[in-house]
Amino acid sequence: MYIGRVSGTVVATIKNELFEGRKLLVVDKLNLEGKPTAKYDIAVDMVQAGVGDLVLVLDEGNSARQVVDREPLGAIRAVIVGIVDEVDLAEGALPHV
């Protein structure tokens, strides 16, 4: 699980039936300073997130499939499970998140 920022959307006219009616978003993984890393996921949106939102991403395939009720089968690896309002660490709040 990680915190990321939605940077875009994915549109596909032909896709697996599992993705019908589901929004796919590009999520950039953030480091502890709130800066993007070189990693990203294309995640199924379960919380009506949008571009620019800070989100909580579940990136474990089996757990992600359980969230969308498709376990044990299904081609899902990452799911957005929350929109983050604030992040606080022991030494203070993260800047610029």
C-alpha positions in Angstrom: 0.0 0.0 0.0 1.3 3.5 -0.8 0.3 7.1 -1.1 0.3 8.6 -4.6 -1.0 11.4 -6.7 -3.4 10.9 -9.6 -1.7 12.3 -12.7 -4.0 11.1 -15.5 -6.7 8.8 -16.8 -6.6 5.8 -19.1 -9.3 5.4 -21.7 -9.7 2.1 -23.5 -12.6 1.3 -25.9 -11.7 -2.4 -26.0 -11.0 -4.0 -22.6 -11.5 -7.0 -20.3 -15.1 -7.2 -19.1 -13.8 -6.8 -15.5 -13.0 -3.1 -16.3 -16.3 -2.3 -17.8 -17.8 0.7 -16.0 -14.7 1.2 -13.9 -12.4 4.3 -14.1 -8.7 3.7 -14.6 -6.3 6.3 -13.3 -2.5 6.8 -13.5 -1.1 7.2 -10.0 2.4 8.4 -9.3 3.9 6.8 -6.2 5.2 9.4 -3.8 8.2 9.3 -1.4 8.0 10.4 2.3 8.7 14.0 1.3 5.6 14.0 -1.0 7.7 14.0 -4.2 6.9 11.7 -7.1 9.2 8.7 -7.6 9.9 7.1 -11.0 7.2 4.5 -10.2 3.5 4.6 -11.1 0.5 2.3 -11.4 -2.6 2.2 -13.4 -5.2 1.7 -10.7 -8.9 1.0 -10.6 -10.7 3.9 -8.9 -13.1 2.8 -6.1 -13.6 6.2 -4.5 -14.3 8.7 -7.3 -10.8 10.2 -7.2 -9.7 12.7 -9.9 -6.5 14.1 -11.4 -4.5 15.9 -8.8 -6.0 14.0 -5.8 -3.7 12.5 -3.1 -4.8 8.9 -2.8 -4.2 5.6 -0.9 -3.4 2.8 -3.3 -3.6 -0.9 -2.5 -1.1 -2.5 -4.9 -1.3 -6.1 -3.9 -3.0 -8.2 -6.6 -4.9 -10.6 -4.3 -6.1 -7.9 -2.0 -7.0 -5.6 -4.9 -9.1 -8.4 -6.4 -10.9 -8.8 -3.1 -11.8 -5.1 -3.0 -13.6 -5.4 -6.4 -15.0 -8.8 -5.5 -13.1 -10.7 -8.2 -10.8 -12.9 -6.0 -9.2 -15.4 -6.9 -9.5 -14.5 -10.6 -9.2 -11.1 -12.2 -6.6 -9.0 -13.9 -6.4 -6.3 -11.2 -3.2 -5.4 -9.4 -3.8 -1.9 -8.0 -6.9 -0.2 -6.6 -7.5 3.3 -5.2 -9.1 2.8 -1.8 -9.1 6.2 -0.3 -8.6 10.0 -0.9 -6.0 11.3 1.6 -6.8 14.6 3.4 -3.5 14.8 5.4 -0.4 12.9 6.2 1.5 13.4 9.5 4.8 11.8 10.4 6.4 11.7 13.9 8.7 14.6 12.9 5.8 16.7 11.4 3.5 16.9 8.4 4.7 16.2 4.9 5.4 19.4 2.9 3.5 20.0 -0.3 1.1 17.0 -0.3 
